[in-house]
Amino acid sequence: MHGGAGYLIPMADKTELRGMIDRRIVDVIDAECAARGGASRIEVVEEWLKAAADRKVHAAILLYRVTRDDPRWTEGERRDSESPSVSNASAHR
């Protein structure tokens, strides 16, 4: 098990994330690590990404709750209300 910020995640549920990012962002991450007394970059980044993902999921759940019983938001109604140019443009992607 591994985790930070009070949660444990089984290692089997983890995957690698790798890539180049702006140096200024890394400087902010490093400053946060130092402010936490030497936390690792991955601990800080994982906590920030988890918080961002939690906010996105929360927003999606709220949107679903608001629209699920509204017939204006059913698949057929959305399709009927789209303009032909939008429908055609999305069909060609």
N, CA, C and O atoms as CSV, one atom per row, in Angstrom:
chain,resi,resn,atom,element,x,y,z
A,1,MET,N,N,0.839,-1.188,0.000
A,1,MET,CA,C,0.000,0.000,0.000
A,1,MET,C,C,0.879,1.245,0.000
A,1,MET,O,O,1.947,1.273,0.611
A,2,HIS,N,N,0.410,2.258,-0.690
A,2,HIS,CA,C,1.132,3.519,-0.767
A,2,HIS,C,C,0.084,4.614,-0.800
A,2,HIS,O,O,-1.042,4.381,-1.240
A,3,GLY,N,N,0.424,5.758,-0.358
A,3,GLY,CA,C,-0.516,6.863,-0.440
A,3,GLY,C,C,0.002,8.058,0.304
A,3,GLY,O,O,1.075,8.024,0.907
A,4,GLY,N,N,-0.753,9.088,0.256
A,4,GLY,CA,C,-0.423,10.311,0.954
A,4,GLY,C,C,-1.717,11.002,1.308
A,4,GLY,O,O,-2.794,10.578,0.891
A,5,ALA,N,N,-1.612,12.048,2.064
A,5,ALA,CA,C,-2.774,12.860,2.433
A,5,ALA,C,C,-3.872,12.038,3.083
A,5,ALA,O,O,-5.055,12.326,2.901
A,6,GLY,N,N,-3.492,11.018,3.838
A,6,GLY,CA,C,-4.480,10.273,4.604
A,6,GLY,C,C,-5.227,9.193,3.859
A,6,GLY,O,O,-6.247,8.723,4.364
A,7,TYR,N,N,-4.788,8.775,2.700
A,7,TYR,CA,C,-5.451,7.688,2.001
A,7,TYR,C,C,-4.417,6.676,1.547
A,7,TYR,O,O,-3.270,7.019,1.261
A,8,LEU,N,N,-4.840,5.427,1.486
A,8,LEU,CA,C,-3.955,4.352,1.049
A,8,LEU,C,C,-4.461,3.794,-0.264
A,8,LEU,O,O,-5.659,3.568,-0.433
A,9,ILE,N,N,-3.554,3.575,-1.182
A,9,ILE,CA,C,-3.909,3.032,-2.485
A,9,ILE,C,C,-3.072,1.785,-2.698
A,9,ILE,O,O,-1.845,1.851,-2.627
A,10,PRO,N,N,-3.710,0.645,-2.959
A,10,PRO,CA,C,-2.921,-0.556,-3.232
A,10,PRO,C,C,-2.019,-0.323,-4.450
A,10,PRO,O,O,-2.452,0.274,-5.435
A,11,MET,N,N,-0.783,-0.787,-4.387
A,11,MET,CA,C,0.145,-0.594,-5.498
A,11,MET,C,C,-0.397,-1.184,-6.802
A,11,MET,O,O,-0.087,-0.677,-7.879
A,12,ALA,N,N,-1.201,-2.246,-6.720
A,12,ALA,CA,C,-1.771,-2.851,-7.928
A,12,ALA,C,C,-2.717,-1.889,-8.641
A,12,ALA,O,O,-2.973,-2.052,-9.834
A,13,ASP,N,N,-3.243,-0.883,-7.925
A,13,ASP,CA,C,-4.163,0.082,-8.519
A,13,ASP,C,C,-3.446,1.333,-9.024
A,13,ASP,O,O,-4.092,2.342,-9.308
A,14,LYS,N,N,-2.162,1.278,-9.136
A,14,LYS,CA,C,-1.385,2.429,-9.597
A,14,LYS,C,C,-0.823,2.152,-10.981
A,14,LYS,O,O,-0.667,1.000,-11.384
A,15,THR,N,N,-0.524,3.217,-11.695
A,15,THR,CA,C,0.110,3.115,-13.001
A,15,THR,C,C,1.108,4.258,-13.139
A,15,THR,O,O,1.034,5.244,-12.406
A,16,GLU,N,N,2.012,4.129,-14.052
A,16,GLU,CA,C,3.044,5.146,-14.234
A,16,GLU,C,C,2.517,6.307,-15.062
A,16,GLU,O,O,1.777,6.111,-16.027
A,17,LEU,N,N,2.904,7.511,-14.678
A,17,LEU,CA,C,2.592,8.728,-15.426
A,17,LEU,C,C,3.917,9.443,-15.650
A,17,LEU,O,O,4.637,9.745,-14.698
A,18,ARG,N,N,4.227,9.706,-16.887
A,18,ARG,CA,C,5.544,10.256,-17.201
A,18,ARG,C,C,5.404,11.264,-18.340
A,18,ARG,O,O,4.578,11.094,-19.237
A,19,GLY,N,N,6.212,12.300,-18.290
A,19,GLY,CA,C,6.226,13.268,-19.375
A,19,GLY,C,C,6.967,14.528,-18.977
A,19,GLY,O,O,7.313,14.717,-17.810
A,20,MET,N,N,7.204,15.375,-19.936
A,20,MET,CA,C,7.889,16.641,-19.713
A,20,MET,C,C,6.862,17.708,-19.358
A,20,MET,O,O,5.797,17.788,-19.969
A,21,ILE,N,N,7.201,18.541,-18.344
A,21,ILE,CA,C,6.328,19.649,-17.982
A,21,ILE,C,C,7.159,20.916,-17.808
A,21,ILE,O,O,8.382,20.859,-17.680
A,22,ASP,N,N,6.491,22.032,-17.804
A,22,ASP,CA,C,7.119,23.343,-17.685
A,22,ASP,C,C,7.969,23.414,-16.412
A,22,ASP,O,O,7.527,22.990,-15.344
A,23,ARG,N,N,9.159,23.937,-16.523
A,23,ARG,CA,C,10.087,24.042,-15.390
A,23,ARG,C,C,9.477,24.838,-14.239
A,23,ARG,O,O,9.716,24.521,-13.074
A,24,ARG,N,N,8.692,25.869,-14.556
A,24,ARG,CA,C,8.077,26.686,-13.499
A,24,ARG,C,C,7.122,25.859,-12.648
A,24,ARG,O,O,7.008,26.083,-11.443
A,25,ILE,N,N,6.442,24.911,-13.266
A,25,ILE,CA,C,5.542,24.038,-12.514
A,25,ILE,C,C,6.345,23.150,-11.576
A,25,ILE,O,O,5.959,22.953,-10.424
A,26,VAL,N,N,7.448,22.618,-12.055
A,26,VAL,CA,C,8.310,21.783,-11.211
A,26,VAL,C,C,8.863,22.601,-10.041
A,26,VAL,O,O,8.988,22.090,-8.928
A,27,ASP,N,N,9.191,23.862,-10.294
A,27,ASP,CA,C,9.670,24.720,-9.208
A,27,ASP,C,C,8.609,24.872,-8.116
A,27,ASP,O,O,8.929,24.854,-6.928
A,28,VAL,N,N,7.361,25.019,-8.521
A,28,VAL,CA,C,6.270,25.124,-7.544
A,28,VAL,C,C,6.121,23.808,-6.776
A,28,VAL,O,O,5.942,23.808,-5.558
A,29,ILE,N,N,6.197,22.700,-7.494
A,29,ILE,CA,C,6.109,21.385,-6.835
A,29,ILE,C,C,7.255,21.227,-5.832
A,29,ILE,O,O,7.039,20.786,-4.703
A,30,ASP,N,N,8.460,21.586,-6.242
A,30,ASP,CA,C,9.608,21.480,-5.350
A,30,ASP,C,C,9.456,22.379,-4.124
A,30,ASP,O,O,9.825,21.984,-3.018
A,31,ALA,N,N,8.920,23.571,-4.310
A,31,ALA,CA,C,8.680,24.463,-3.171
A,31,ALA,C,C,7.665,23.855,-2.213
A,31,ALA,O,O,7.826,23.944,-0.996
A,32,GLU,N,N,6.629,23.242,-2.752
A,32,GLU,CA,C,5.627,22.575,-1.911
A,32,GLU,C,C,6.260,21.408,-1.159
A,32,GLU,O,O,5.974,21.204,0.021
A,33,CYS,N,N,7.110,20.649,-1.827
A,33,CYS,CA,C,7.812,19.535,-1.167
A,33,CYS,C,C,8.645,20.046,0.004
A,33,CYS,O,O,8.630,19.466,1.089
A,34,ALA,N,N,9.366,21.131,-0.228
A,34,ALA,CA,C,10.196,21.706,0.835
A,34,ALA,C,C,9.338,22.210,1.989
A,34,ALA,O,O,9.690,22.032,3.155
A,35,ALA,N,N,8.219,22.836,1.665
A,35,ALA,CA,C,7.323,23.354,2.698
A,35,ALA,C,C,6.728,22.226,3.543
A,35,ALA,O,O,6.356,22.440,4.697
A,36,ARG,N,N,6.641,21.047,2.977
A,36,ARG,CA,C,6.106,19.892,3.698
A,36,ARG,C,C,7.209,19.092,4.388
A,36,ARG,O,O,6.970,17.984,4.867
A,37,GLY,N,N,8.373,19.636,4.434
A,37,GLY,CA,C,9.455,18.949,5.138
A,37,GLY,C,C,10.086,17.818,4.361
A,37,GLY,O,O,10.591,16.862,4.951
A,38,GLY,N,N,10.065,17.915,3.051
A,38,GLY,CA,C,10.750,16.915,2.243
A,38,GLY,C,C,9.844,15.867,1.620
A,38,GLY,O,O,10.298,14.766,1.307
A,39,ALA,N,N,8.583,16.188,1.437
A,39,ALA,CA,C,7.686,15.268,0.730
A,39,ALA,C,C,8.224,15.049,-0.678
A,39,ALA,O,O,8.926,15.906,-1.215
A,40,SER,N,N,7.903,13.916,-1.273
A,40,SER,CA,C,8.386,13.645,-2.625
A,40,SER,C,C,7.508,14.368,-3.649
A,40,SER,O,O,6.359,14.713,-3.378
A,41,ARG,N,N,8.082,14.583,-4.823
A,41,ARG,CA,C,7.321,15.199,-5.910
A,41,ARG,C,C,6.064,14.401,-6.215
A,41,ARG,O,O,4.982,14.963,-6.380
A,42,ILE,N,N,6.219,13.083,-6.290
A,42,ILE,CA,C,5.066,12.262,-6.673
A,42,ILE,C,C,3.957,12.328,-5.628
A,42,ILE,O,O,2.777,12.297,-5.978
A,43,GLU,N,N,4.320,12.418,-4.352
A,43,GLU,CA,C,3.287,12.552,-3.312
A,43,GLU,C,C,2.488,13.841,-3.500
A,43,GLU,O,O,1.260,13.842,-3.409
A,44,VAL,N,N,3.199,14.930,-3.763
A,44,VAL,CA,C,2.544,16.220,-3.953
A,44,VAL,C,C,1.683,16.209,-5.215
A,44,VAL,O,O,0.518,16.605,-5.183
A,45,VAL,N,N,2.263,15.755,-6.320
A,45,VAL,CA,C,1.526,15.748,-7.587
A,45,VAL,C,C,0.316,14.822,-7.497
A,45,VAL,O,O,-0.764,15.170,-7.975
A,46,GLU,N,N,0.483,13.654,-6.894
A,46,GLU,CA,C,-0.646,12.729,-6.773
A,46,GLU,C,C,-1.767,13.339,-5.937
A,46,GLU,O,O,-2.943,13.187,-6.270
A,47,GLU,N,N,-1.413,14.020,-4.866
A,47,GLU,CA,C,-2.440,14.659,-4.037
A,47,GLU,C,C,-3.183,15.731,-4.826
A,47,GLU,O,O,-4.410,15.814,-4.768
A,48,TRP,N,N,-2.431,16.557,-5.567
A,48,TRP,CA,C,-3.054,17.609,-6.370
A,48,TRP,C,C,-3.939,17.023,-7.465
A,48,TRP,O,O,-5.042,17.518,-7.697
A,49,LEU,N,N,-3.473,15.983,-8.135
A,49,LEU,CA,C,-4.270,15.365,-9.197
A,49,LEU,C,C,-5.506,14.672,-8.640
A,49,LEU,O,O,-6.573,14.714,-9.252
A,50,LYS,N,N,-5.365,14.035,-7.482
A,50,LYS,CA,C,-6.526,13.391,-6.852
A,50,LYS,C,C,-7.582,14.435,-6.508
A,50,LYS,O,O,-8.769,14.216,-6.748
A,51,ALA,N,N,-7.159,15.574,-5.946
A,51,ALA,CA,C,-8.104,16.637,-5.599
A,51,ALA,C,C,-8.803,17.173,-6.857
A,51,ALA,O,O,-10.011,17.409,-6.846
A,52,ALA,N,N,-8.042,17.361,-7.936
A,52,ALA,CA,C,-8.635,17.842,-9.193
A,52,ALA,C,C,-9.608,16.811,-9.755
A,52,ALA,O,O,-10.691,17.172,-10.216
A,53,ALA,N,N,-9.237,15.538,-9.722
A,53,ALA,CA,C,-10.118,14.479,-10.220
A,53,ALA,C,C,-11.385,14.387,-9.373
A,53,ALA,O,O,-12.481,14.217,-9.907
A,54,ASP,N,N,-11.237,14.499,-8.060
A,54,ASP,CA,C,-12.405,14.470,-7.175
A,54,ASP,C,C,-13.374,15.606,-7.500
A,54,ASP,O,O,-14.589,15.408,-7.496
A,55,ARG,N,N,-12.833,16.806,-7.783
A,55,ARG,CA,C,-13.700,17.938,-8.142
A,55,ARG,C,C,-14.431,17.679,-9.452
A,55,ARG,O,O,-15.614,17.997,-9.574
A,56,LYS,N,N,-13.735,17.102,-10.438
A,56,LYS,CA,C,-14.368,16.800,-11.731
A,56,LYS,C,C,-15.476,15.764,-11.568
A,56,LYS,O,O,-16.557,15.909,-12.138
A,57,VAL,N,N,-15.207,14.722,-10.791
A,57,VAL,CA,C,-16.216,13.684,-10.565
A,57,VAL,C,C,-17.418,14.278,-9.829
A,57,VAL,O,O,-18.564,13.979,-10.166
A,58,HIS,N,N,-17.162,15.108,-8.837
A,58,HIS,CA,C,-18.247,15.750,-8.086
A,58,HIS,C,C,-19.115,16.601,-9.024
A,58,HIS,O,O,-20.343,16.541,-8.962
A,59,ALA,N,N,-18.473,17.386,-9.885
A,59,ALA,CA,C,-19.217,18.221,-10.834
A,59,ALA,C,C,-20.043,17.358,-11.786
A,59,ALA,O,O,-21.184,17.699,-12.098
A,60,ALA,N,N,-19.476,16.245,-12.249
A,60,ALA,CA,C,-20.204,15.359,-13.158
A,60,ALA,C,C,-21.409,14.735,-12.462
A,60,ALA,O,O,-22.472,14.603,-13.068
A,61,ILE,N,N,-21.254,14.354,-11.203
A,61,ILE,CA,C,-22.371,13.775,-10.448
A,61,ILE,C,C,-23.475,14.807,-10.275
A,61,ILE,O,O,-24.652,14.492,-10.451
A,62,LEU,N,N,-23.105,16.033,-9.933
A,62,LEU,CA,C,-24.116,17.079,-9.771
A,62,LEU,C,C,-24.835,17.360,-11.084
A,62,LEU,O,O,-26.056,17.519,-11.102
A,63,LEU,N,N,-24.086,17.423,-12.182
A,63,LEU,CA,C,-24.701,17.642,-13.487
A,63,LEU,C,C,-25.664,16.512,-13.825
A,63,LEU,O,O,-26.762,16.758,-14.324
A,64,TYR,N,N,-25.261,15.290,-13.559
A,64,TYR,CA,C,-26.134,14.148,-13.806
A,64,TYR,C,C,-27.410,14.251,-12.978
A,64,TYR,O,O,-28.507,14.026,-13.491
A,65,ARG,N,N,-27.269,14.588,-11.709
A,65,ARG,CA,C,-28.454,14.690,-10.839
A,65,ARG,C,C,-29.425,15.749,-11.332
A,65,ARG,O,O,-30.640,15.568,-11.256
A,66,VAL,N,N,-28.893,16.851,-11.836
A,66,VAL,CA,C,-29.744,17.943,-12.311
A,66,VAL,C,C,-30.446,17.564,-13.604
A,66,VAL,O,O,-31.595,17.950,-13.817
A,67,THR,N,N,-29.774,16.815,-14.471
A,67,THR,CA,C,-30.314,16.565,-15.807
A,67,THR,C,C,-30.980,15.206,-15.986
A,67,THR,O,O,-31.663,15.011,-16.991
A,68,ARG,N,N,-30.819,14.266,-15.077
A,68,ARG,CA,C,-31.277,12.894,-15.327
A,68,ARG,C,C,-32.771,12.757,-15.528
A,68,ARG,O,O,-33.203,11.904,-16.304
A,69,ASP,N,N,-33.579,13.567,-14.856
A,69,ASP,CA,C,-35.026,13.445,-14.996
A,69,ASP,C,C,-35.630,14.535,-15.875
A,69,ASP,O,O,-36.851,14.678,-15.943
A,70,ASP,N,N,-34.791,15.287,-16.532
A,70,ASP,CA,C,-35.249,16.374,-17.383
A,70,ASP,C,C,-35.282,15.877,-18.823
A,70,ASP,O,O,-34.228,15.604,-19.398
A,71,PRO,N,N,-36.472,15.751,-19.424
A,71,PRO,CA,C,-36.556,15.210,-20.784
A,71,PRO,C,C,-35.817,16.052,-21.819
A,71,PRO,O,O,-35.487,15.553,-22.895
A,72,ARG,N,N,-35.553,17.317,-21.512
A,72,ARG,CA,C,-34.803,18.144,-22.456
A,72,ARG,C,C,-33.372,17.648,-22.595
A,72,ARG,O,O,-32.690,18.036,-23.544
A,73,TRP,N,N,-32.887,16.801,-21.681
A,73,TRP,CA,C,-31.517,16.338,-21.688
A,73,TRP,C,C,-31.385,14.884,-22.089
A,73,TRP,O,O,-30.320,14.292,-21.912
A,74,THR,N,N,-32.440,14.297,-22.624
A,74,THR,CA,C,-32.321,12.925,-23.108
A,74,THR,C,C,-31.538,12.925,-24.410
A,74,THR,O,O,-31.450,13.956,-25.077
A,75,GLU,N,N,-30.980,11.806,-24.774
A,75,GLU,CA,C,-30.135,11.713,-25.972
A,75,GLU,C,C,-30.889,12.167,-27.223
A,75,GLU,O,O,-30.342,12.920,-28.028
A,76,GLY,N,N,-32.125,11.723,-27.396
A,76,GLY,CA,C,-32.905,12.090,-28.570
A,76,GLY,C,C,-33.188,13.567,-28.646
A,76,GLY,O,O,-33.107,14.160,-29.722
A,77,GLU,N,N,-33.517,14.170,-27.529
A,77,GLU,CA,C,-33.793,15.601,-27.503
A,77,GLU,C,C,-32.547,16.411,-27.834
A,77,GLU,O,O,-32.637,17.398,-28.564
A,78,ARG,N,N,-31.391,16.018,-27.316
A,78,ARG,CA,C,-30.153,16.737,-27.616
A,78,ARG,C,C,-29.849,16.655,-29.102
A,78,ARG,O,O,-29.457,17.646,-29.719
A,79,ARG,N,N,-30.031,15.466,-29.678
A,79,ARG,CA,C,-29.739,15.271,-31.095
A,79,ARG,C,C,-30.664,16.131,-31.944
A,79,ARG,O,O,-30.227,16.735,-32.924
A,80,ASP,N,N,-31.966,16.191,-31.567
A,80,ASP,CA,C,-32.938,16.963,-32.335
A,80,ASP,C,C,-32.677,18.465,-32.255
A,80,ASP,O,O,-33.000,19.200,-33.187
A,81,SER,N,N,-32.098,18.922,-31.153
A,81,SER,CA,C,-31.902,20.358,-30.978
A,81,SER,C,C,-30.591,20.853,-31.576
A,81,SER,O,O,-30.387,22.064,-31.671
A,82,GLU,N,N,-29.698,19.955,-31.981
A,82,GLU,CA,C,-28.430,20.372,-32.569
A,82,GLU,C,C,-28.671,20.929,-33.965
A,82,GLU,O,O,-29.553,20.473,-34.692
A,83,SER,N,N,-27.873,21.914,-34.318
A,83,SER,CA,C,-27.966,22.435,-35.676
A,83,SER,C,C,-27.321,21.441,-36.623
A,83,SER,O,O,-26.456,20.673,-36.203
A,84,PRO,N,N,-27.715,21.432,-37.890
A,84,PRO,CA,C,-27.126,20.486,-38.845
A,84,PRO,C,C,-25.611,20.624,-38.958
A,84,PRO,O,O,-24.914,19.623,-39.123
A,85,SER,N,N,-25.093,21.841,-38.873
A,85,SER,CA,C,-23.648,22.017,-39.011
A,85,SER,C,C,-22.904,21.378,-37.845
A,85,SER,O,O,-21.822,20.822,-38.036
A,86,VAL,N,N,-23.469,21.449,-36.635
A,86,VAL,CA,C,-22.827,20.831,-35.478
A,86,VAL,C,C,-22.893,19.312,-35.612
A,86,VAL,O,O,-21.906,18.620,-35.364
A,87,SER,N,N,-24.054,18.798,-36.003
A,87,SER,CA,C,-24.203,17.358,-36.157
A,87,SER,C,C,-23.259,16.825,-37.233
A,87,SER,O,O,-22.605,15.800,-37.041
A,88,ASN,N,N,-23.194,17.520,-38.357
A,88,ASN,CA,C,-22.333,17.070,-39.450
A,88,ASN,C,C,-20.859,17.161,-39.064
A,88,ASN,O,O,-20.068,16.284,-39.411
A,89,ALA,N,N,-20.492,18.218,-38.350
A,89,ALA,CA,C,-19.100,18.391,-37.961
A,89,ALA,C,C,-18.666,17.280,-37.019
A,89,ALA,O,O,-17.563,16.750,-37.152
A,90,SER,N,N,-19.521,16.923,-36.070
A,90,SER,CA,C,-19.138,15.878,-35.117
A,90,SER,C,C,-19.146,14.510,-35.781
A,90,SER,O,O,-18.436,13.610,-35.333
A,91,ALA,N,N,-19.928,14.332,-36.833
A,91,ALA,CA,C,-19.988,13.048,-37.512
A,91,ALA,C,C,-18.721,12.775,-38.312
A,91,ALA,O,O,-18.397,11.619,-38.586
A,92,HIS,N,N,-18.005,13.828,-38.688
A,92,HIS,CA,C,-16.824,13.669,-39.533
A,92,HIS,C,C,-15.531,13.616,-38.756
A,92,HIS,O,O,-14.462,13.628,-39.367
A,93,ARG,N,N,-15.576,13.557,-37.432
A,93,ARG,CA,C,-14.344,13.525,-36.634
A,93,ARG,C,C,-13.784,12.139,-36.557
A,93,ARG,O,O,-12.749,11.927,-35.925
